[in-house]
Amino acid sequence: MSIRRFFAVMAVAALVLALGVACGESHSDNRAGRASADANDKPFEWEVIFASSRRTIKVGGGVDFCEGDPRPRIARPEIEYRGKDVYIQLKLKTPRTRPSTHERCAGSVLLVTRRITLRRDLSDLKLYDSGVEPPELRWPR
């Protein structure tokens, strides 16, 4: 990975973190109640962080998180190949939680990632996030 791309990824991660702190909710009991009411698998908007090999990518995105709560994770991806187009849907598994004992939560954002290995080389493919409507192109950028 080039240094320019590394710093671009780091800048995006810092921006997501800053927005999460500025726009996050202040009461963890509201967030925790929402987590227990939602379905366990929610569609998750993602970005390609980097390509680690010809067929492997690391993807991820920011999610609301309160320190001390169980960490969400990305479930096994749903991948559909249509010629040179690959449609990937990621779902976020949010652990069920009871209302937090914390009075306030800083409203931080957690970067969750997952490594995905594809059947063919990335140079031959276009990757789309099928968790949004219409599907959005994620690779190549």
C-alpha positions as CSV (number, residue, x, y, z in Angstrom):
1,M,0.0,0.0,0.0
2,S,1.3,3.4,-0.9
3,I,2.0,6.0,1.8
4,R,-0.5,8.4,0.2
5,R,-3.3,5.7,0.4
6,F,-2.3,4.9,4.0
7,F,-2.6,8.5,5.1
8,A,-5.9,8.9,3.1
9,V,-7.4,5.9,5.0
10,M,-6.1,7.3,8.3
11,A,-7.7,10.7,7.6
12,V,-11.0,9.1,6.8
13,A,-10.8,7.1,10.0
14,A,-10.0,10.2,12.0
15,L,-12.9,12.1,10.4
16,V,-15.3,9.2,11.2
17,L,-14.1,9.2,14.8
18,A,-14.4,13.0,15.1
19,L,-17.9,13.0,13.7
20,G,-18.9,10.2,16.0
21,V,-17.7,12.2,19.1
22,A,-19.4,15.4,17.9
23,C,-22.7,13.8,16.8
24,G,-22.9,10.7,19.2
25,E,-25.6,10.3,21.7
26,S,-25.0,11.4,25.2
27,H,-26.9,8.7,27.0
28,S,-25.8,5.1,26.8
29,D,-29.1,3.7,28.0
30,N,-30.7,5.1,24.8
31,R,-28.1,3.4,22.6
32,A,-28.2,0.2,24.6
33,G,-32.0,0.0,24.4
34,R,-31.8,0.5,20.7
35,A,-29.2,-2.3,20.3
36,S,-31.4,-4.8,22.1
37,A,-34.5,-3.8,20.1
38,D,-32.9,-4.1,16.7
39,A,-32.5,-7.3,14.7
40,N,-29.2,-9.0,15.5
41,D,-28.0,-8.6,11.8
42,K,-28.3,-5.1,10.4
43,P,-27.1,-4.2,6.9
44,F,-23.8,-2.4,7.2
45,E,-22.3,0.3,4.8
46,W,-18.7,-0.5,4.2
47,E,-15.6,0.8,2.4
48,V,-12.5,-1.0,1.1
49,I,-9.7,-0.1,3.5
50,F,-7.0,-1.8,1.4
51,A,-6.2,-4.7,-0.8
52,S,-3.8,-7.0,1.0
53,S,-3.3,-9.4,-2.0
54,R,-4.6,-9.9,-5.5
55,R,-7.8,-11.6,-4.2
56,T,-8.1,-10.3,-0.6
57,I,-9.5,-7.0,0.7
58,K,-9.9,-5.5,4.1
59,V,-13.3,-3.8,4.5
60,G,-14.8,-1.8,7.4
61,G,-16.6,1.2,8.7
62,G,-17.5,3.1,11.8
63,V,-20.3,2.2,14.2
64,D,-21.6,3.9,17.4
65,F,-20.0,2.3,20.4
66,C,-20.0,2.9,24.2
67,E,-16.9,1.9,26.1
68,G,-17.7,-1.2,28.3
69,D,-20.4,-2.6,26.1
70,P,-19.9,-5.7,24.0
71,R,-18.2,-5.0,20.7
72,P,-20.2,-5.4,17.5
73,R,-18.6,-7.5,14.6
74,I,-19.2,-8.1,11.0
75,A,-21.0,-11.3,10.1
76,R,-19.9,-13.6,7.3
77,P,-20.4,-11.6,4.0
78,E,-23.1,-12.4,1.5
79,I,-21.3,-12.4,-1.9
80,E,-23.0,-12.7,-5.3
81,Y,-20.9,-12.9,-8.5
82,R,-22.5,-11.6,-11.8
83,G,-19.9,-11.6,-14.5
84,K,-17.2,-9.1,-13.5
85,D,-19.5,-7.4,-11.0
86,V,-19.4,-8.7,-7.4
87,Y,-22.2,-7.7,-5.0
88,I,-21.2,-7.9,-1.3
89,Q,-23.6,-7.3,1.6
90,L,-22.2,-7.1,5.1
91,K,-24.3,-7.3,8.2
92,L,-23.3,-6.1,11.6
93,K,-23.9,-8.5,14.5
94,T,-24.7,-6.3,17.5
95,P,-24.6,-8.2,20.8
96,R,-27.7,-7.9,22.8
97,T,-27.1,-5.7,25.9
98,R,-28.9,-4.6,29.0
99,P,-29.2,-0.9,29.7
100,S,-25.7,0.3,30.6
101,T,-24.9,1.3,34.2
102,H,-23.0,4.4,32.9
103,E,-24.9,7.6,33.3
104,R,-23.4,9.1,30.2
105,C,-21.6,7.8,27.1
106,A,-19.0,9.7,25.1
107,G,-20.7,8.7,21.9
108,S,-17.5,7.3,20.3
109,V,-17.2,5.4,17.0
110,L,-15.6,2.0,16.7
111,L,-14.0,0.9,13.5
112,V,-15.0,-2.6,12.7
113,T,-13.2,-4.6,10.0
114,R,-13.3,-7.9,8.2
115,R,-11.0,-9.5,5.7
116,I,-12.7,-11.0,2.6
117,T,-11.1,-13.3,0.1
118,L,-12.7,-13.4,-3.4
119,R,-12.7,-16.1,-6.0
120,R,-11.0,-14.0,-8.7
121,D,-8.3,-11.2,-8.9
122,L,-9.4,-7.7,-8.0
123,S,-8.0,-6.4,-11.2
124,D,-10.8,-8.2,-13.0
125,L,-13.7,-7.2,-10.7
126,K,-15.9,-4.3,-9.7
127,L,-17.1,-4.6,-6.1
128,Y,-20.5,-3.2,-5.1
129,D,-22.1,-2.7,-1.6
130,S,-25.5,-4.4,-2.0
131,G,-26.6,-3.4,1.5
132,V,-27.7,0.0,0.1
133,E,-30.2,0.8,-2.6
134,P,-29.1,1.2,-5.4
135,P,-25.8,-0.8,-4.9
136,E,-22.8,1.5,-4.7
137,L,-19.4,0.9,-6.3
138,R,-16.7,0.4,-3.7
139,W,-13.9,-1.0,-5.8
140,P,-12.1,0.3,-7.9
141,R,-12.2,3.7,-6.4
